[in-house]
Structure formats: structure tokens, C-alpha cells
Amino acid sequence: MNNSHDEQETGKFSDSAEGNEHWQKVKSLFNAASELPGKERGKFLEKACGDDADLRGKVEKLLAIG
């Protein structure tokens, strides 16, 4: 998971409290979603992420890798 694209993507947030909070939320949602069966994941992410397509995309990317 440590390829240069991931480092570039995460690096833009690494120095800010807002960025740390964002990645903690991504991690938390990933952990919760990974415990759910596939059909329930989509519903969970829809509710948890709302209109935040960036947040949902990051969580879905991690789910696809795992």
C-alpha cells in the first residue's frame, strides 16, 4: 500500500490537524465497513459518508485493496 501515489495523496494532509482528523475518519469507517458483508457495506458507507464522495472513495479504495 506504500506506493508513491498513496504517499502523494496522503502527504497533502499530513501536516494539518484537519488532515489527521480526516484520515482517522477514513480509518474508522474502513474498520467498521470491513466487518460488514458486501451488501451492507454500501448502505453503511452511503449513510456514514453522505455527500462526501472523496471520503467514500478513499474508504472504498482501502476496502478493494484489503
C-alpha positions as CSV (number, residue, x, y, z in Angstrom):
1,M,0.0,0.0,0.0
2,N,3.0,2.3,0.3
3,N,3.3,3.2,-3.4
4,S,4.3,6.7,-4.4
5,H,0.7,7.6,-5.4
6,D,-0.6,6.8,-1.9
7,E,2.2,8.8,-0.4
8,Q,1.4,11.8,-2.6
9,E,-2.3,11.5,-1.8
10,T,-1.8,11.3,1.9
11,G,1.1,13.8,2.0
12,K,-1.2,16.7,1.2
13,F,-2.9,16.2,4.6
14,S,0.0,15.0,6.8
15,D,0.9,18.4,8.4
16,S,-2.5,19.6,9.5
17,A,-4.8,18.7,12.3
18,E,-7.7,18.7,9.8
19,G,-5.8,16.1,7.7
20,N,-5.1,13.9,10.7
21,E,-8.8,14.0,11.6
22,H,-9.8,13.2,8.0
23,W,-7.5,10.1,7.9
24,Q,-8.7,9.0,11.4
25,K,-12.3,9.1,10.0
26,V,-11.2,7.1,6.9
27,K,-9.6,4.6,9.1
28,S,-12.6,4.3,11.4
29,L,-15.0,3.9,8.5
30,F,-12.8,1.4,6.9
31,N,-12.6,-0.7,10.1
32,A,-16.4,-0.6,10.5
33,A,-17.1,-1.3,6.9
34,S,-14.6,-4.2,6.7
35,E,-16.7,-6.0,9.3
36,L,-19.8,-5.9,7.2
37,P,-20.9,-8.2,4.3
38,G,-20.7,-6.6,0.9
39,K,-24.3,-5.7,0.5
40,E,-24.4,-3.9,3.9
41,R,-21.1,-2.0,3.2
42,G,-22.7,0.1,0.5
43,K,-25.6,1.1,2.7
44,F,-23.3,1.8,5.6
45,L,-21.0,4.0,3.5
46,E,-23.9,5.8,2.0
47,K,-25.2,6.8,5.4
48,A,-21.8,7.4,7.0
49,C,-20.2,9.4,4.2
50,G,-23.3,11.3,3.0
51,D,-22.4,13.6,0.1
52,D,-18.6,13.3,0.8
53,A,-17.6,11.4,-2.4
54,D,-13.9,11.9,-1.5
55,L,-14.2,10.3,1.9
56,R,-16.3,7.4,0.5
57,G,-13.8,6.9,-2.4
58,K,-10.9,6.6,0.0
59,V,-12.7,4.1,2.2
60,E,-13.8,2.1,-0.9
61,K,-10.2,2.1,-2.2
62,L,-8.9,0.6,1.0
63,L,-11.7,-2.0,1.0
64,A,-10.7,-3.0,-2.5
65,I,-7.1,-3.5,-1.5
66,G,-7.9,-5.5,1.6
